[in-house]
């Protein structure tokens, strides 16, 4: 990236350049990058001091300057001889500064954001798949030909076209996120889907991001160690749907929290498209039939109904499919194409994923081997739904192996 002057970078933002007594005005100092981790600082960058989970960036500002940082973004002036931009909230500042430095990359990509307790990963993967399929269909090419045009950001992995990157957080820190969008733009990515956690909303990681669609799955007990209460948890999720940078909204209204969010969005003066099994949903499923390797539904849409059979199982995946389809429609794709894409959708890694079982014993009949599924369920609600989904299609005993790290929300442990 080319450098930008400090003055141009902060102009119009809610901050001011503080000059120490021995430093002349240096608003024209060139900034060649933005960093929030002192370990990643390099000569010419702006170091943004944010308070983390275990440490405060202000305590590492001197180290950052020694490593080459030419300016600081702070919440209070520090005794260091470099220009300092004082902000009320450096977390929000980090997001907006990064967006400006990378030239607002998300405005050039149709980004779908998915939030909720359960179903984010599956829904995000399905949206990306539909986009990829639809773009290939429109170009008359093979599905792989459209891979460079789509992106994915989430818990399992990050993808920029065909390039796969490891994911550290469900939603990256704001400057990392803006950098990813910048790389997507350089790679000609036109559509992307991403998971947005409640932590990300609360910690301003998605501030300044333009979302073509924001989608809500559900809300059940999780992260109370961070939010403190279900009401604060809900408020964090709801905040994603309120900025004007969100163009369209898709909400599953099968839960009370979904209905509350829909009402809240309407009171804010916005519109939303609802989905779910509820007869009140705009996009809904009827005549649902479950199998051990597929599900069949009658998909009801504003443009008619479609028979749809897709290779995922469980009632919760009906909800995920409906939300993904609704989001894809709001991205501008036609319903017949969405249906064809879902009929061919791949297994989602670690999300009720049907894995093949093999044996070294030649005399064992393959039909006698068990069906094995791997699922990421880690909340009381998601575990209950996973067990229920498999109970509906099992032909014998159902055995569960469940592990718990034990270092997060202790209130989830009594199941």
N, C-alpha and C positions, 0 to 999 in steps of 0.2 A: 504493500500500500504506500502511496505517496504521502508525504507529511502535510500537516495542516497547522496553521498558527494557533497558538493558545487562545488568542482573542477570538478568532473565527470559530474555534471549537466550543467556546463557552458563551458566545454572543446570544443573548435572548433567553438563556437558561437562568433559573432562579439561583444565581450565585454571583459572587463578586471576586475580582482578583485582588488579593491582599499583598501589599508591598512591604517587605521588612525594611527597617531603617537603612540598611546598607546595600539593598538591591535596587537598581534602577528599574524603571518600568520595562517589563519584558513581555508584553502581550503578544509581540511578534515572534516569540521563541517558537521554533518549529517542533511539533509533536509528531513522533514517528510511530506511536502505538499507545495502547492503553492497557495497564496491568493493575490487578488488585492483589496479586500474590507476590510478596517481596522476593520470593525465590525465582520468579520468572522475569524480573526486571532486567532491562537491557538499556544501553545508552540511547537517550533521546525520547524515552517514553514518559507519559503522564502516569503517576502512581496514584490510584484512588484508594483512600484509607476507609475501609468498611469494617464494621464490627462483625466478626464471624461467630461460630458456635463456641469456639474455645479461645479465640484470641482477637485483639483489636488491631486493625491495620495501622492505626496511629502510632502504635508502639514499634512498628517496623519501618516507619517513614525514613528515619536516619539511615537504616540499612539500604533502603531503596535508593536514596540519594547517592549513597556511596557506590552503588552499583550502576549509576548512570541516569537515574530519573531526573528530568530537567524541570519538573513542576509537580505539584501535589494538589489533589482534590481532598479537602478536609472538612470536618464539621466544627473544628476550632483551630485557631492559629497555633502552629508549632514553632519552636525556636530553631528554625532551620533557614539557611540563606538561599532559598529558592522561591520563585513565585508560588503562591498558594491560593487556590480557588476555594472559597468558603461556601459550603452548601448546608442547608438545614438537614438534608437527608442524603448521604453519599451513596446509598444503595440505589435510590432513584436516579441520582446523578450518573452513576456508573452506567446504567442502562441507556440513558439519553445521550450521554457522551459517546458511548460505543456506537449507538445508532447513527449519530452524526458523523463520527469518524469513518465508518464503513459506508456512508452515503445512503442510509435508510434502505438497506437491502430487502427487507421483508415486503416493502411496497411493490417490489417487482416480481413477487412470487405469491401465488394463491395458496395461503397457508390455512390448514384446518387444525384447530386446537381441540383436544379432547381432555376433559377433566371429569373427575368423579372418583369414588373409592375403588370400585371394581370395574373391570372391563376396558380400561384405558388402552392397554397394550393391544388387545385383540381388535378393538375398534380402529385404532390408529393404523395397524397393519392392513386391515380391510380397506380403509379409505385409500391408503397408498396403492394397494393392489388394484382397486377400481380405477384410480387415476391412470395407472400404468396401462391397464387393459384398454381403457377408453381412448387414450392417446394413440396406442398402437392400432386400435380399430379405426380411428379417424384417419390415420396415415396409410391404412391398408397394408401395414407391415406385420411382422411377427411380434409377439409380446416382448421379447428381449430387446427389440429395437427401441422400445420406449423407455427402457430403464434409465438412461441418462437424463430424462426429463422429469424425474420424480425424486423426492427426498423423504427421509424418515428420521425422526428424533424421538428417542424413548428409552425405556428401562433396559431393554435387551440389547439394543445396538443403535448406532446412528449410521444412516446411509446417505451418501451424496452420489446419485446415479448408481454406478456399479461399485463404488468405493465404500467399504464397510469400516467403521471406526468404533472403538469401544465406548461405552457410555459409563460415565462416572456417577451421574445423577439422572433421575427421571427427566428433569428439566435442567439443562446446563445453566451456569451462572450467566448473567445478562451479557457481559462482554464476549464470553465464549459463544453464546447463542448468536449474537450479531455477526461474529466472525464466521460461524457456520453458514448463516444465511448469505453472507458475502461470497463464500466459496461456492454455495449452490448457484448463486447468480452467475458467477464466472463459468460454471459448468453447464449453463443453459437450463437449469432446473426451472420448470414452470409451475409445478404443484408440489406441495409438501404437506405431510401430516405430522403432528407432534403431540406427545403427552405433556400436559401441564399439571403439575402437582399443586396441592394447596400450599406447600412450602414455597414454591416458585412464585405464586401470586403474592403471598404474604411478604416475601423477601424481595419483591419488585424485579424478579428476573425477567419477566415478560413485559415490563413497562416499555412503551414505545414500539412494540411489535404490532404490525398490521395483520389482523386475522380476517381472512375471507369468511371463515365459519368458526364459531365456538360451539362445542357440543358437550352435553352433560349426560353422563351415564346413570349414576345413582349416588347415594350417600349413606354409608353405614359406619359403624364404629371403627375408627382408625386414627392414628396420629394425635390422640388426646394428650400425649406427653408433650406435644408441641403447642397445640391450640388451647388446651385447657378445658374446653367444653364442646359439645356437638354444635351449639349455636354459633360459636366462633369459627368452628370448622366449616359450617355451612356458609357463613359470611365470606370466608376466604375463597371458597369455590364460586360463590355468586359474583364476587368482584370481577371475575374474568369476563362476565357478560355485560358489564355496565359501561366500559369506555366506548367512545364513538369510533375508535380504531377497529372495532368489530363490525363487520358488514352484515352478517347473517348469523342466526342462532338456531340450533337444533337441540331439543330437550326431550328426554324420555320422561313421560309423565306417569309411569306405572307406580311410582313411589310418592309418598307425601312430600318429600323434599323436592322431587321433580315438579310437582304441582305448585309448590311454594315458589320455586325459582321462576316458573313460567309466569305466575301472577306478579312477581317482583319485576321481571323484565317488562311486562306490559305497563306497570305503574311508572316505570322509568321512561316510558314513551317509545319503546322499541317493539318490534315484532319478533315472533319466533315460530318455527315449525315444530309441531309436537309429533312424537312417535311412541310406539309401545303396543302392548296387547290391549290396552284400554280402548273401548269403543269410541271414546272421545278423541283419540289420537288422529291426527291428519294422515300419518303413515302408520299402518298397523298390520299385524299378522292375524290371519284367521285359519281355521282348519289345520292346526299344527299336528304333525305326525313325527314322532321321534324314532330313530333307528340307532344301531350300534356304530354306524359310520356316516350317517347323513341325517338331515332333517328336511322335511317338506312342509311348506307353508303356502297359503294364498296371500300374496302381498298386495295390500290395498294402498293405492296412491291417489293423489289428486288427478292423475291422468289415466286412471283405470286400474284394473287388477291383473296380477300375473301369477302363474303357477311357478313356484321357485323351489328347487331342490339343491341344497348346498352341502358340502362335505364336512360340516361341523355338527357337534351334538350338544344337547342341553338347552333348557329354557333360557338360561342366561345368555347363551349365544344367539338365541332369537332376538333378544334385546340388543346385543352388540351389532348384529346384522342390520336390524332396523335403523339404528342410529348411524351406522356407516353409510347405508343407502341414502338416508335423509341428508346427511352431510354432503355426499357426492352429488346429489341433486342440486343442493344449494351452491355447489361449486360450478354448476352449469352443465353437468352431464345428463344425457337423456336416460329415462327409466329403462327402455329395452336394453341399452348397453350395460347399465348397472346390473340388471338381472343376469345377463350373460356372463358378466365378470364374476358375480357371486357364485354362479353355478360351477365355476372353475377355480374358485379361490383355494390357495394352499393352506396347509396346516399352519397354525400359529405356534412358534417355538415356545414350549413350556406352558401352553395355555390349552388344557384339555387335549394335549397332543397325543394321538394314538401312535404308539411306538411298536415296531416289529420285534417279536420275540423269537429267538432262535435257540437251538439246543445242539450240543455235541453228540447226543445220543441218537444214532441213526434209526433205532427201532421205535422212537416215539412219534406217534401220529401228530402231524402239525395241527390238525383240527382239535386235538386235546390240549393244546397250549392255551394259556389264558390271554384275554385281551388286557393290555397294559396301557394305562394313560398317565401322563405326567402333567401336573397342573401346579400353578404358582400360588394357589389358594393360601392366604395367610391371615385372613380376618374371619371372625365367626360366621359372618354372612356368606363369604365366598366359599368356605369349607362346606357349609350346609348345602349350598346350591350345587356344588360339585358332587357331593354324595347323593343328593336327590336326582341329579341328571343321570348318574350311573345306575342308580337303583331302578330307574324306569326302563332301562334296556338290558340289565344283567340277566343272565340265564342260570347263574349259580351263585356262589358266595361272593361277597364284596369285601376285599381286604384292603386296608388303608395303611400306608406308611407315611407318618407326618413328623416333620422336624421343626423345632422352634429355636431360633437363635437366642431369644430371651433378653436382648439388650435394648428393647424399645418399649412400647406401650404395655405395661404390666396388666392393665385392665382388660386386655384381650384374652388373657390366659384361661379364665374359667369358660369353657365352651359348653 
